[in-house]
C-alpha cells in the first residue's frame, strides 16, 4: 500500500519566525518541489485538501490514524505528520507510511503522499505543530486538521469536503466526535469513557440542534477553508492561524473565523473516534485546561494576551454550560448540607416530590444515550442506573471549581504541561476539590453545632425553599430538553 521511501523533515522550529511562505525542509532536497507536484497531480478534484496531523508521543495510535486517512473514500491530496517534542517511536512508526500512495476508492483512482516532519523541541507544542503544518498546505483549498489519536470513518473527509464546497460561506466544519469504548479495560477507565461518551453526545447534539452551528471547530477532525484562515489572520494581525497565548487554540480560531464573516458548522454525517482519558488525573487536567481556556475567552476585558469576548455568538453555549454547572453545584451542595442539618435535629421529612428531578435526569440521560449512533448497553446502563452519571457529574463539578478558582487566582500555569504530566500518571491536583470539600464539611459541622437550635431552624426554614425553587426551575429545563425534537440526528 505504501512506498517505503522516507520523506522526513527535521528542523528546529520557532513560531515567531513564521511567514506566509512555505517552509522548506533542510534535510530533504527538493522537498518543496515534491509538495508542488502533489498539488498539480490533483486536477480531477473539485478542491484540494492538505491534511496536517500534529503528533506528540502518539506511537500507540499514529499508524491507525494514517491508515484510516488512506482508506478514506476521498483521500487527502497530501498528508503531513508533524511530530513535536516526542520521546517515543512516533516518528519511526509514521515514517513507515511516508511516500506516495495510489489508492482505488469508490470515487475512483486517487493519489496522495505522506510526509513526516520531526520538528524537534517545540515550545509552542500543538499550536506550533499546527502552524508548521499550515505553512506547508496554505496553497491548498482546505486544511484538514487531524489529532494524532483520531480514527475517522471512511467517508468522513468526503462528507466534510462536500458540504464545504457546496457553501462558500463555510469557513470550517467539524466531524461528530465520539470515543470507541471497545478496547477499554479496567473499571475506572470504563466509567470515565462512558461519561465522556455521554459528554460528547450532549455537546454534539446541542450544536446540531442550534442550526448545526459549531461553537468549537475541534482539532480532532475538522476541515478549514484556507481562504477563511487567511482572512482571520489578516483581521487579527496574526502571522499564523493558531496563537500560542490561548489554552483553547481551536475555540479562539473558531471565534476568529466566525468574526471574519464565515460559518462554523458541524457535519451530521462525518464521524471520528477520538482518544479518551482513562485516568482521573488525565481527565481532570484535560478538562481544567479546556474550561480555563474557555473562561478566558468568555470573561470581559484583557487577561494576558487573550482578549475576552463575552458576547460573541460562539460563546453563548459556553455561558449556558457554565451557568448549568453552577446550578448543578449549588443544588447538590445545598441539598446535602440541608439534608445533613435536618437529620441532625430530626427535622427531615421525606417527600416523594424530591424523586422527580432524579427521574427527569435519568430520562434525559437515557434519551441522549439512545441518540448515539453506536450506543451500547453500557451507555444505557450508565444513564439509567443514575449513580454512575451522578458520580461523573461530581467529577465534572470538581473540574469546574478548579478552573474558576485558578482563573480568579490569576496564577499563570502551563496547563498543557500539566495535562502531559497527568497523562503520564503524575500530579495529584485532581484530589484538591475533595480535600477542600472535606475541610469545608468539617468546618460547617463545627459551626452548625455551635450556633444553637434557633439559628439552625432558621437556616433550614430559609434554605429548603430556595433549593426547592432552583430545583423546580432546573427540572423544567430538563423537561423541555427531554421533549425537544431531535430531528433524527444521531451523535
C-alpha positions as CSV (number, residue, x, y, z in Angstrom):
1,X,0.0,0.0,0.0
2,X,2.9,2.4,0.6
3,X,6.2,3.2,-0.8
4,X,8.9,2.7,1.9
5,X,10.7,5.9,0.8
6,X,11.0,8.2,3.8
7,X,10.4,11.9,3.4
8,X,11.4,13.1,6.9
9,X,12.0,16.7,7.7
10,X,13.9,17.6,10.8
11,X,14.5,21.2,11.8
12,X,14.2,23.4,14.9
13,X,11.0,25.4,15.0
14,X,10.4,28.9,16.2
15,X,6.9,30.2,15.7
16,X,7.9,33.8,15.8
17,X,9.8,33.3,12.5
18,X,6.7,32.3,10.6
19,X,5.9,34.0,7.3
20,X,3.4,33.2,4.7
21,X,6.0,31.4,2.6
22,X,6.1,27.6,2.6
23,X,8.8,26.2,4.9
24,X,11.4,24.1,3.1
25,X,13.0,21.3,5.0
26,X,16.7,21.3,5.5
27,X,17.2,17.5,5.4
28,X,15.5,16.6,2.1
29,X,16.4,18.1,-1.2
30,X,13.5,19.1,-3.4
31,X,11.0,18.9,-0.6
32,X,9.1,22.0,-1.7
33,X,9.0,20.6,-5.3
34,X,7.5,17.4,-4.0
35,X,4.7,19.4,-2.4
36,X,4.0,21.3,-5.7
37,X,4.0,18.0,-7.6
38,X,1.4,16.6,-5.3
39,X,-0.8,19.7,-5.7
40,X,-0.5,19.6,-9.5
41,X,-1.4,16.0,-9.7
42,X,-4.9,16.5,-8.4
43,X,-6.6,18.4,-11.2
44,X,-9.5,16.0,-11.2
45,X,-10.8,17.0,-7.8
46,X,-13.2,19.9,-7.2
47,X,-10.9,21.1,-4.5
48,X,-7.6,20.3,-2.9
49,X,-7.1,19.2,0.7
50,X,-3.9,19.3,2.7
51,X,-4.0,17.2,5.9
52,X,-2.0,18.2,9.0
53,X,-1.6,15.7,11.9
54,X,0.2,17.3,14.9
55,X,1.6,14.4,16.9
56,X,3.1,14.2,20.4
57,X,4.0,10.7,21.7
58,X,1.4,9.0,19.6
59,X,3.2,5.7,19.0
60,X,0.2,3.7,20.1
61,X,-2.3,5.3,17.6
62,X,-0.4,7.1,14.8
63,X,-0.4,4.1,12.5
64,X,-4.1,3.6,12.8
65,X,-4.7,7.3,12.2
66,X,-2.7,7.3,9.0
67,X,-4.3,4.1,7.8
68,X,-7.8,5.5,8.4
69,X,-6.9,8.5,6.2
70,X,-5.5,6.3,3.4
71,X,-8.7,4.3,3.5
72,X,-11.0,7.3,3.0
73,X,-13.3,7.4,0.0
74,X,-11.9,10.9,-0.5
75,X,-8.2,10.7,0.3
76,X,-6.5,14.0,1.3
77,X,-4.2,15.2,-1.5
78,X,-1.2,15.3,0.9
79,X,-0.7,14.2,4.5
80,X,1.8,15.9,6.7
81,X,2.6,14.3,10.1
82,X,4.2,17.0,12.2
83,X,5.9,15.4,15.2
84,X,6.9,17.7,18.1
85,X,8.6,17.2,21.5
86,X,8.3,13.4,21.1
87,X,10.2,10.9,23.2
88,X,8.7,7.7,21.8
89,X,8.6,5.9,18.4
90,X,6.0,8.2,16.7
91,X,8.5,9.3,14.0
92,X,9.7,5.8,13.3
93,X,6.2,4.3,13.0
94,X,4.8,7.2,11.0
95,X,7.7,7.1,8.6
96,X,6.7,3.6,7.5
97,X,3.8,5.2,5.6
98,X,5.8,8.1,4.1
99,X,6.0,8.4,0.4
100,X,3.4,8.3,-2.5
101,X,0.2,6.2,-2.4
102,X,-2.0,5.3,-5.3
103,X,-5.4,4.3,-4.0
104,X,-8.6,3.0,-5.6
105,X,-11.8,4.1,-3.9
106,X,-15.5,4.3,-4.6
107,X,-14.7,7.7,-6.1
108,X,-12.1,6.3,-8.5
109,X,-8.3,6.4,-8.6
110,X,-6.7,8.8,-6.1
111,X,-3.2,9.8,-5.3
112,X,-1.7,11.1,-2.1
113,X,1.7,11.5,-0.5
114,X,2.6,11.2,3.2
115,X,5.4,13.4,4.7
116,X,6.7,13.0,8.2
117,X,8.3,16.0,9.9
118,X,10.1,15.8,13.2
119,X,10.4,19.4,14.3
120,X,12.2,18.5,17.5
121,X,11.8,20.6,20.6
122,X,8.9,23.0,20.1
123,X,8.0,25.4,22.9
124,X,4.6,26.0,21.4
125,X,3.6,22.4,21.4
126,X,0.5,21.5,19.4
127,X,0.0,25.1,18.3
128,X,3.5,25.2,16.9
129,X,3.0,21.9,15.0
130,X,-0.3,23.2,13.5
131,X,1.2,26.4,12.3
132,X,4.1,24.5,10.9
133,X,1.7,22.3,9.0
134,X,-0.3,25.3,7.8
135,X,2.7,26.8,6.2
136,X,3.0,23.6,4.1
137,X,-0.6,23.5,2.9
138,X,-1.7,27.1,2.7
139,X,-1.7,26.8,-1.1
140,X,-4.5,24.2,-0.9
141,X,-8.2,25.0,-0.8
142,X,-8.7,23.3,2.6
143,X,-6.7,22.3,5.6
144,X,-7.8,19.1,7.3
145,X,-6.7,19.0,10.9
146,X,-6.5,15.6,12.5
147,X,-5.3,14.8,16.0
148,X,-2.7,12.0,16.4
149,X,-5.2,9.8,18.1
150,X,-8.3,10.3,16.0
151,X,-9.6,7.5,13.8
152,X,-12.1,8.7,11.1
153,X,-14.9,6.8,9.5
154,X,-14.1,6.1,5.9
155,X,-16.4,8.7,4.4
156,X,-15.6,11.5,6.9
157,X,-13.4,13.5,4.5
158,X,-15.8,13.1,1.7
159,X,-18.7,14.4,3.8
160,X,-16.8,17.4,5.1
161,X,-15.5,18.4,1.7
162,X,-18.9,18.0,0.0
163,X,-20.6,20.4,2.4
164,X,-17.7,22.9,2.5
165,X,-17.5,23.1,-1.3
166,X,-21.3,23.4,-1.6
167,X,-21.4,26.6,0.6
168,X,-18.7,29.2,0.2
169,X,-19.8,30.8,3.5
170,X,-18.4,27.9,5.5
171,X,-15.1,28.7,7.0
172,X,-14.8,25.4,8.8
173,X,-16.7,22.3,9.5
174,X,-16.2,19.7,12.2
175,X,-17.0,16.0,12.3
176,X,-19.1,14.4,15.1
177,X,-16.8,13.0,17.8
178,X,-17.1,10.0,20.0
179,X,-14.9,7.5,21.7
180,X,-14.5,3.8,20.8
181,X,-15.0,2.1,24.2
182,X,-14.4,-1.5,22.9
183,X,-10.7,-1.6,23.7
184,X,-11.1,0.0,27.1
185,X,-10.1,-2.2,30.1
186,X,-10.5,-1.5,33.9
187,X,-13.4,-0.3,36.0
188,X,-12.3,3.3,36.4
189,X,-11.3,3.6,32.7
190,X,-14.7,2.2,31.6
191,X,-16.5,4.6,33.9
192,X,-14.6,7.6,32.6
193,X,-15.0,6.7,29.0
194,X,-18.8,6.1,29.4
195,X,-19.1,9.5,31.0
196,X,-17.0,11.2,28.2
197,X,-19.1,9.5,25.5
198,X,-22.2,11.0,27.1
199,X,-20.5,14.3,27.4
200,X,-19.5,14.3,23.7
201,X,-23.0,13.2,22.7
202,X,-24.7,16.0,24.6
203,X,-22.3,18.6,23.2
204,X,-22.6,17.4,19.6
205,X,-26.4,17.3,19.9
206,X,-26.6,20.8,21.3
207,X,-24.6,22.1,18.3
208,X,-26.6,20.1,15.8
209,X,-29.9,21.5,17.2
210,X,-28.6,25.1,17.0
211,X,-28.7,25.1,13.2
212,X,-25.6,22.9,13.1
213,X,-23.6,25.9,14.2
214,X,-20.5,24.6,15.8
215,X,-19.2,26.6,18.7
216,X,-15.7,24.9,18.5
217,X,-14.1,23.6,15.4
218,X,-12.1,21.0,17.4
219,X,-8.7,20.0,16.2
220,X,-9.6,16.3,16.4
221,X,-11.1,16.2,12.9
222,X,-12.1,19.5,11.2
223,X,-11.7,21.0,7.8
224,X,-10.9,24.7,7.3
225,X,-11.1,26.9,4.3
226,X,-7.6,28.3,3.8
227,X,-9.2,31.4,2.5
228,X,-11.1,31.8,5.8
229,X,-7.9,31.2,7.7
230,X,-6.1,33.9,5.8
231,X,-8.9,36.3,6.4
232,X,-9.0,35.6,10.1
233,X,-5.2,36.1,10.2
234,X,-5.5,39.4,8.4
235,X,-8.2,40.8,10.6
236,X,-6.4,39.8,13.8
237,X,-2.9,40.8,12.6
238,X,-1.5,37.3,13.0
239,X,1.3,35.6,11.1
240,X,-0.3,32.2,11.7
241,X,-3.9,30.8,12.3
242,X,-3.3,29.4,15.7
243,X,-2.0,31.5,18.6
244,X,0.1,30.3,21.5
245,X,-1.4,32.5,24.2
246,X,-4.7,30.7,24.5
247,X,-5.4,27.5,26.4
248,X,-8.0,26.6,23.8
249,X,-6.5,27.5,20.4
250,X,-9.3,25.8,18.5
251,X,-12.0,27.7,20.3
252,X,-10.2,31.0,19.7
253,X,-9.7,30.3,16.0
254,X,-13.4,29.3,15.7
255,X,-14.3,32.7,17.1
256,X,-12.0,34.5,14.7
257,X,-13.4,32.6,11.7
258,X,-16.9,33.5,12.8
259,X,-16.0,37.1,13.3
260,X,-14.5,37.2,9.8
261,X,-17.9,36.6,8.4
262,X,-17.7,32.8,7.9
263,X,-19.9,30.0,9.2
264,X,-18.6,27.4,11.6
265,X,-20.6,24.1,11.2
266,X,-20.8,20.6,12.4
267,X,-21.5,17.8,9.9
268,X,-24.4,15.5,10.6
269,X,-22.7,12.7,8.8
270,X,-18.9,12.8,9.2
271,X,-17.7,10.9,12.2
272,X,-14.5,10.2,14.0
273,X,-13.4,8.4,17.2
274,X,-11.0,10.4,19.4
275,X,-8.8,9.3,22.2
276,X,-10.4,9.4,25.6
277,X,-8.9,9.9,29.0
278,X,-8.8,6.7,31.0
279,X,-7.4,8.1,34.3
280,X,-8.8,10.6,36.8
281,X,-5.7,12.7,36.7
282,X,-5.6,12.8,32.9
283,X,-9.2,13.6,32.6
284,X,-9.0,16.3,35.3
285,X,-6.0,18.0,33.6
286,X,-7.7,18.0,30.2
287,X,-11.0,19.4,31.4
288,X,-9.4,22.1,33.6
289,X,-7.3,23.2,30.6
290,X,-10.3,23.3,28.3
291,X,-12.6,25.0,30.9
292,X,-9.9,27.5,32.0
293,X,-9.2,28.5,28.4
294,X,-12.9,28.9,27.7
295,X,-13.3,31.2,30.7
296,X,-10.5,33.4,29.3
297,X,-12.4,33.7,26.1
298,X,-15.7,34.4,27.9
299,X,-14.5,36.8,30.5
300,X,-14.8,40.6,29.7
301,X,-11.6,42.6,29.4
302,X,-8.0,41.6,29.0
303,X,-6.1,38.8,30.7
304,X,-2.6,38.4,29.5
305,X,-2.7,38.3,25.7
306,X,-6.2,36.8,25.5
307,X,-9.0,39.3,24.8
308,X,-12.3,38.4,26.4
309,X,-15.2,38.3,24.1
310,X,-18.2,37.6,26.3
311,X,-21.0,38.5,23.8
312,X,-19.6,36.5,20.9
313,X,-22.3,34.2,19.4
314,X,-19.9,31.2,19.5
315,X,-19.7,31.7,23.3
316,X,-23.4,31.5,24.1
317,X,-23.3,27.8,24.6
318,X,-20.2,28.2,26.8
319,X,-22.1,30.6,29.1
320,X,-25.1,28.2,29.2
321,X,-22.8,25.3,30.1
322,X,-21.1,27.2,32.9
323,X,-24.3,28.5,34.3
324,X,-25.7,25.0,34.2
325,X,-22.6,23.7,36.1
326,X,-23.0,26.4,38.7
327,X,-26.7,25.5,39.2
328,X,-25.7,21.8,39.5
329,X,-23.1,22.6,42.1
330,X,-25.4,24.8,44.1
331,X,-28.3,22.3,44.2
332,X,-26.1,19.3,45.1
333,X,-24.1,21.1,47.8
334,X,-27.1,22.9,49.3
335,X,-29.2,19.7,49.3
336,X,-26.5,17.6,51.0
337,X,-25.9,20.4,53.5
338,X,-29.6,21.0,54.4
339,X,-30.2,17.2,54.5
340,X,-27.4,16.7,57.0
341,X,-28.6,19.6,59.0
342,X,-32.2,18.4,59.1
343,X,-31.2,14.8,60.0
344,X,-29.0,16.2,62.9
345,X,-32.0,17.7,64.6
346,X,-34.6,15.1,63.5
347,X,-36.4,17.7,61.3
348,X,-36.2,15.9,57.9
349,X,-39.5,14.7,56.4
350,X,-39.2,12.7,53.2
351,X,-41.3,13.7,50.2
352,X,-41.7,11.7,47.0
353,X,-41.6,15.0,45.1
354,X,-37.8,15.0,45.6
355,X,-37.6,12.0,43.3
356,X,-38.9,13.9,40.3
357,X,-35.7,15.7,39.5
358,X,-33.7,12.5,39.7
359,X,-36.2,10.7,37.5
360,X,-36.2,13.5,34.9
361,X,-32.4,13.4,34.8
362,X,-32.4,9.7,34.2
363,X,-34.9,10.0,31.3
364,X,-32.9,12.8,29.7
365,X,-29.7,10.9,30.1
366,X,-31.2,7.8,28.6
367,X,-32.6,9.7,25.6
368,X,-29.2,11.2,24.9
369,X,-27.6,7.8,25.2
370,X,-30.1,6.5,22.7
371,X,-29.2,9.2,20.2
372,X,-25.6,7.8,20.0
373,X,-25.1,6.2,16.6
374,X,-23.1,3.3,18.2
375,X,-25.0,3.3,21.5
376,X,-24.5,0.1,23.5
377,X,-25.8,-1.4,26.7
378,X,-23.0,0.2,28.8
379,X,-24.1,3.7,27.6
380,X,-27.7,3.0,28.5
381,X,-26.9,1.5,31.9
382,X,-24.6,4.4,32.7
383,X,-27.6,6.7,32.1
384,X,-30.4,4.6,33.5
385,X,-28.9,3.5,36.8
386,X,-28.4,7.1,38.0
387,X,-25.5,6.5,40.3
388,X,-22.7,6.4,37.6
389,X,-24.0,9.5,35.9
390,X,-24.3,11.3,39.3
391,X,-20.7,10.3,40.2
392,X,-19.5,11.6,36.9
393,X,-21.3,14.9,37.5
394,X,-19.4,15.3,40.7
395,X,-16.2,14.7,38.9
396,X,-17.1,17.3,36.3
397,X,-18.0,19.7,39.1
398,X,-14.6,19.3,40.6
399,X,-13.1,20.4,37.2
400,X,-15.5,23.4,37.1
401,X,-14.5,24.6,40.6
402,X,-10.7,24.1,39.9
403,X,-10.9,26.0,36.6
404,X,-12.7,29.0,38.0
405,X,-10.6,29.1,41.2
406,X,-7.4,29.0,39.0
407,X,-8.8,31.8,36.9
408,X,-9.7,34.1,39.7
409,X,-6.4,33.5,41.5
410,X,-4.7,34.9,38.4
411,X,-2.0,32.3,38.8
412,X,-0.4,31.6,35.5
413,X,0.3,27.9,34.9
414,X,1.2,25.9,31.9
415,X,-1.9,23.8,31.6
416,X,-0.5,22.0,28.5
417,X,2.4,20.8,30.6
418,X,0.2,19.8,33.5
419,X,-2.0,17.8,31.2
420,X,1.0,16.0,29.7
421,X,2.3,15.2,33.2
422,X,-1.1,14.0,34.3
423,X,-1.4,11.7,31.3
424,X,1.9,10.1,32.3
425,X,0.5,9.4,35.8
426,X,1.9,12.4,37.6
427,X,0.2,15.1,39.6
428,X,-2.3,15.0,42.5
429,X,-4.2,18.2,41.8
430,X,-7.4,16.3,40.9
431,X,-7.8,15.4,44.6
432,X,-7.7,19.0,45.7
433,X,-11.5,19.6,45.4
434,X,-12.2,16.5,47.5
435,X,-9.8,17.6,50.2
436,X,-11.3,21.1,50.2
437,X,-14.8,19.7,50.4
438,X,-14.0,17.5,53.4
439,X,-12.3,20.5,55.1
440,X,-15.4,22.7,54.4
441,X,-17.7,20.0,55.7
442,X,-15.8,19.7,58.9
443,X,-15.8,23.5,59.4
444,X,-19.6,23.7,58.7
445,X,-20.3,20.8,61.1
446,X,-18.5,22.6,63.9
447,X,-20.3,25.9,63.1
448,X,-23.6,24.1,63.0
449,X,-23.1,22.6,66.4
450,X,-22.1,26.0,67.9
451,X,-24.9,28.2,66.6
452,X,-27.8,26.6,68.6
453,X,-31.3,25.3,67.8
454,X,-32.9,28.6,66.9
455,X,-30.4,29.6,64.3
456,X,-30.4,26.0,62.9
457,X,-34.2,26.1,62.4
458,X,-34.0,29.5,60.8
459,X,-31.3,28.3,58.3
460,X,-33.4,25.2,57.4
461,X,-36.6,27.3,57.1
462,X,-34.9,29.7,54.6
463,X,-32.7,27.2,52.8
464,X,-35.1,24.5,51.8
465,X,-37.5,26.8,49.9
466,X,-34.5,28.3,48.0
467,X,-33.2,24.9,47.0
468,X,-36.7,23.9,46.1
469,X,-37.3,26.8,43.7
470,X,-33.9,26.3,42.0
471,X,-34.6,22.6,41.7
472,X,-38.0,23.1,40.1
473,X,-36.5,25.5,37.5
474,X,-33.7,23.1,36.8
475,X,-36.2,20.2,36.4
476,X,-38.3,22.3,34.0
477,X,-35.2,22.9,31.9
478,X,-34.5,19.2,31.8
479,X,-38.2,18.5,30.8
480,X,-38.0,20.9,27.8
481,X,-34.8,19.3,26.7
482,X,-36.4,15.8,27.1
483,X,-39.5,16.7,24.9
484,X,-37.5,18.7,22.3
485,X,-37.5,17.3,18.8
486,X,-34.1,15.9,17.8
487,X,-34.9,15.8,14.0
488,X,-33.5,12.4,13.6
489,X,-29.9,13.4,14.4
490,X,-27.6,10.7,15.6
491,X,-24.4,11.6,17.5
